[in-house]
Amino acid sequence: MPLTIHQVPKLVFGIDALSSAGEYLRALGIRRPFVVAAQSSAGHAQRLHPNAHVDSSTRNEPSVAHFSRLLDAARAYGPDAVVGIGGGSVLDAAKLVAALCGRAQTLAEAWGIGNLAGRHLPLICIPTTSGTGSEVSPNAILLDEESQSKKAVISAHLVPDAAFLDPALTVTLPAPVTAATGLDALTHCIEAYANNFAHPLVDTWALDGIRHTARHLVTAVREPENIEARTSLMLGSLYGGLCLGPVNTAAVHALSYPLGTRHHIPHGHANAILLPHVLRFNLPAAPARYAAVALALGAEQQSTAEATAAAGIGRLWALIAETQLEMRLSALRIAESEIPALAAEGLAITRLMRNNVRSMTQQDAELIYRAAFVGRRED
């Protein structure tokens, strides 16, 4: 099938890329940048431009209500560019500010795929985590508190004009955040490779992203200042972000969303909890694909594709165990009685479920959640 890829026009990757971002703003003649920053990144944001207006109010899982206040602040300031510096939530918010500031279109009118009317403000994204890949994707997601669901705006207009990826900005991340965001990136790559809309061009990014993340995640968790590990994680995250536009994710992400909206489990952690269980469910539908994933994860080749794929799930369990993330929903104050509702909410995210290589029923989804509830390993 034809594949459309919208790329960031300027991408700078490497140590001290943050300095290049400041140079880029000056070269554009930007005088009033509005900077959406994580609280921990506000100091970095001040280095970008002497007149930068920094708003560090955005936290994890930003809501529609919060975004409305952020957009009002941006409109009051009257920026000539928008910069996002932080994790995926911050970058998503910055992307939407850039798109809607100075335009009549409302957020409600932009929800969905291809509904955003445009963007006239320059947009620059600088990630400080290695996870979402938002700095190169056409996606932005907010929590709609009224419906208690995550909603997405997906549009080529959300692809930034420039992205600056500096691994040095990630060395201060706590171990649990490094683990969760890294496993988010890994999930992006795995779900893009084993996908109903998989494509050979995206396959290359996906498999390389799996290799980089699997080989270096544990080192980055244990040795936070190991710049080689941090660089490989950021590269894996970049590859995962490049996969999101043309192919996107599938059932792991769909089922993880209710865990974020209902219980505020960090997105990457929720993906990690569900990933091995969904892969076990999907394996019969795409054994060759999951065998390739297994080899990229570092598993040994077995006598059949099915056996190799199963070894990959075992390798995944071992990798997650080394990050020390909690893998039992029961330990995260989630009641077993909630499982039917969680399953129904996840299945309702059809824009992702349609990508899954195996059709999933309500009963199937409930069984996956029940396995995750007790952390049952079935590899």
N, C-alpha and C positions, 0 to 999 in steps of 0.2 A: 504494500500500500504506500501511496505517497506520504512523505514525512516532511513536516514543516518545523524548522528550528529557528528560533529567534535568539540570537546571540548578543551578549553584552558587547557594545562596540569597543570599549577599552577595558582590558583586564590586566591588572598588575599583581603578580604573585611573588612573594618572597620577603625576607627580612627587611624591615624598614619601609615596607610598602605604604605605611601610614604617611611618611613624608611626601611620597609621590601624590597622595591624595590632596594634600595642601597645595602642592605645585599645580595640580590639575585645576583646582578652584581658582587660583590666581590667574592661570592662563586663560580661563574662560571669562575673566573679568567679573567674577561673582563678588558682590558687595554686601549682600544680606542673606547669608545661608541660615536656614532653620535646621538645627541639628536635633534629631531624635536619638537619644542616647540611653543606654543602660546606665543605671546609677554608678556602677563600677567603672564605666567607660567615660564618665563626664570629664575626667582629667585629660584623657586622650583627645576628646572632642575639642577642648580649648586650644589644642595645638594646630587645628586645621585652618583657622582663619581668625584674624583679630576681631572681626565684628560678628562672630558666630553667636547666634541665640541658641543656647543649649537647653533643651527640655528633657529632663531625666526622670520623668514621671511614669514611663511605661515599664510594666513588670511582666512576668510570665503570664501567658494566656490573656492578653489584653481584651477587654470587652468592647462591645459596640458603644456603650455609654462612655467608657474612657476615651475611645477614639474620637467621639464627638467633641469632647473637651479639648483633646489634642488638636483637632482640626480647627476649632475656634481660636486656639492660641496661635496657630500658624497664620490663619487669616488676619488676625489682629496685628501680627508682626509684619506681614507683607513681604515674604521672602522672594529672592530671585533664584533660589535653588534649595533643594532639600537633601540632607545627608542623613543616613541611618548608620549608627555605629553601636553594635551590640549583638545579642543573639537573634535567633529567628523571629521572635515576637517583636522585637524592636524594629528589625528590618521590614517586616510585614507592615507595621504601622507607618513607618516612614514612606514606604512605597505608596500606600493609600493616601497619605497626606499630599504627596507630590502630585498624585493623579487628580485629587478632588479640590485642592486649594486653588481658588481663583476660577472655579468652574461651577456651573449651575447644577450639574448632575448630583444627585444624592447617593449615599451609600446603598440605600435600599434598591435604587435603580441599577446599581452596578453588580449586585450579587449574581453569581453564576459564571458561565463560560462565554466570553466574547461580548459582554454587555457594557464594558467600560467605554465611555465615549472618546477618551483621549487623555493626553497629559501634555502640558506646555512647559512645566518647570523642569529644569535639569535634575536628575536623580543620581545620587552617588551612594553606594552601599559598602560598608566596611564591617565584615563579620568579626566577632570576638570569641566565637565558639566554632567548633568543627562539627556541625550537625545538620542544620536544615538546608543549606545550600540556597537560601532565599536570595542571596546576592546575585544569583544568575538565573533565577526562575521567574516565570510569569505569574506566580501564585501569591496570594496574601490571604491569611485566615484570621478571623476574629471570633470571639465567643459571643454569641447572641444570648444574653442572659434571659431575655423574655421567653425564648423557645428552649432554652437550655441545650443549645446545639452549636457546633462550630459551623460557620458559614465561610465560603470562599469566594473571592473575586479572582478570576483567572483571565488574563488578558496580556497580549504582547506589549501593551502600553505600560505594564508593570515591570518589564525587564529594564533594569537600570541602564543609564548611559555609561556608567563606569563602576567597576568593582575593584577594590583594593584588598587583597588577602595577605595579611601579615601574620605568620605563625607566632611571632613573638608576643602578639596580643593575647594569646591563649594560655600562656604559661602560668598565670595566676588562677586559672580555673580550679575549683575544688575537685577532688577525685570523683565524687558522685556525679557532678555535672559533666566532667570529661567522659565518664562512662556512658551516661544517658545520651548525651549528644552524639558521641561516636557511634553508639548503637542505632540511633536514628539515621545517621548517614548510611550505615551498613544496611539498614532496612530499605532505604530508598533504592540502593543499588540492587539488592536481591529482588525486590518486588518489580523493578523495571526490567530485569533480565528474565524472570519467570512471570510473564505477563501476556495476556491475550493480544496485546498490540506491540509486542517486542519487535525491535528492528535491528538489523546488523550494525548500523552506526552507533546506536545507543548501547548495544551489547558491549562494545569495546569500552565505553566509559564505565558501564556497570561492573564488568569483571575486574577492571583495573581498580575501581573504587573498593570493591570487596577485598582485593589483595592488600591494598595499602592499609585499609582499616583493620583487617584481621591481624596483620603482622605487627602493627604498632600500637594498638589500643591499650593493651595491658601495660606496656612500657610507659605510655603517657600517663596512665592512671597512677602507676607506682613512682615514676620519676617525672614530676610535672615540668621540670625545667629542661628535659631532654628535647632539644630543639629538632633533632632528626625525627623523633617520634611525632612531635607536634606538627612538623611540616608534612609528614605523610598523612596524618589525620586530616589536616586541612585540605590536602589534595584529594583524599577520598571523599570528603564532604563536598568539594567542588564538583567532582564527577557525579555524585548523587544529585546535586542541584541541577546539573545539565540534563540529567535523565527526566526530571520532573515535568518539564514543558512538553516534550514530544510524546512521552509514554505515561508518566505518572505512576502512582503506587496502587495498591490493591487492598485485599481483605485485612492485612495486618493493621494498616492505617485506619481503615473504616471501623474496625472493632476497637481500636485504641481510643478513638475520639470520645466515646461516652465515659471512659475512665478519666479523661481530662475535664470534661464538662461537669460531671457529677461529683467527682472526688478530687479534682485538681492534682491528679498524678501527673508529674512532668511528662511531656509528650514522648520524649525519647525513652524514658523508663517504661511507659505504657507499651510502646512498641516492643521493647526488649522482652517484656513479660509474655506477650502474645506470639512473638516471632517463631519460636521453635514449634509451638502447637499448630499454628497455621501451616507451617511448612510440612509438618507431619501429615496434616489433612490433605494438602495439595499434592504431595509427592506422587500418588498414583496417576495424576493427570498429566504430569510433565517430568518423568524420571530423568530424561536426558538433560533437560535444563537444570534440574536440581543437582545432577551429578557434576555439571560444570561449575555450579555454585560451590559444591563441596570441595572440589579441587582448588578453587580460588580461596576458600577458607583455610586451606592447608591440610585437608583430609587426604588419606591415602586412596589411591585407585583400587577398586575392588573388582571382582569378576564380572559384575553386571552393573548397568546404570542404576538400577534400584538399590543395590547394595552400596554403591558409592554415594548415592544421594543420602541414604540412611546414615552412612558414616559422617557425612557433612552435618547432619543434625546433631550427632554426638559431639562433633568438633565445636559446633555453635554453643551447645550447653556448657562445654568446658570453658570456652572463651568468656561467656557471660558470668560463669561462676568465679573466674579470676578477677572480674571487676567488682565482685561482692555486692552487686545489686540484689535487692530482695525480689524473688521471683514468685512469691505466693500472694495472690490477691487477698487471701484470708488474713495475711499479716498486715495489710494496708487498710484495715477497718472497712472492708467491703462485705456486706451481708450476702450470704449465698442466695437469699430470697430475691435479690436484685437481678440475678442472672438473666431471667427471661426478658426483662426490660432492657438490660444492656445489649442483649443479642438483637432485639428488635430495632433499637436505635442504630446499632452498627450496620445492620442490613439495609437500613433506610438510606444510607449514603451510597446511592446507586452510581454516582459518577466514579467511585473507586471500586465498588463491588463488581462492576461490569468488566473490569480489567483482570479479575482473578481467574486463574487458569482452571479452577474447578468451581462449579456452581455450588452455592451454599444455602442450605435451608435454615429455618429457625432452629430446628433440632440440632443441626450440625454446629451452628454458632454457639448454642448453649453448651454443647459437649466441649467445645474449645475453651469456653470460659470456665467450665467446671474443672477441666484439667489444669488451667491456670490458677484456679482458686486454691488448689492444694499444691501447685507446683509440680505436678506429676510429670516425670520424665519418661518418654516412651520411645526413645531411640534404640 
